[in-house]
Amino acid sequence: METLLQGIAENWTVWFVTVVLIVAAVIDGAILKVPNWLTFPFIACGWLHWTMQDGMTGLGWSLLGTFVGMMLLLVLRNVGGMGAGDVKLLAGVGAWLGMTVTLYAFAATAIVGGFMAMFMIIRSGQWQKHLAMGHQILHEWKTVRSPQKLSEIARERKPSMYLLPYGIPMAIGSIAYFAIAGMLV
């Protein structure tokens, strides 16, 4: 118990991010949205913390992490592949934990998200429909050059899709990475 409390005290920023990720996952699972009231303060407080901690160097480090977190998911968001809340949530991870941790958390998130999507598809019993839809989406990404048009197509298709609230794999993948990397103790 003492080791856990010491780990929390020494790594409170990682624990804080962990709690925010869990809250976001619960909300996203319930309403398929990660709200701005959670993501905007999450990002801004990361900038403020690192500015107070290390001045302009800390702010620069936090801004770089924010930018990397945002850019990793922004392309998918712009073509209708996920919501803006997911993008802002990963940007918040970057604001608090920096570029390198965010890259690893993103990789873990992508793995968990892939497994969750496969499980959902298999469980639905409609894997052929989803495989065909996946081929159609890849074809659209190759042939339709306008991100706005891709986003419109995705919006039209959304009601017929089985949606994965990406805040859930983001929380699971990121927290698993934090644990494996020894960042929680």
Secondary structure, DSSP 4 states (H G I P E B T S, - for coil): -HHHHHHHHHTHHHHHHHHHHHHHHHHHHHHS---HHHHHHHHHHHHHHHHHHHHHHHHHHHHHHHHHHHHHHHHHHHTTSS-HHHHHHHHHHHHHHHHHHHHHHHHHHHHHHHHHHHHHHHHHT-HHHHHHHHHHHHHHHHH---HHHHHHHHHHHGGGS----THHHHHHHHHHHHHHTT---
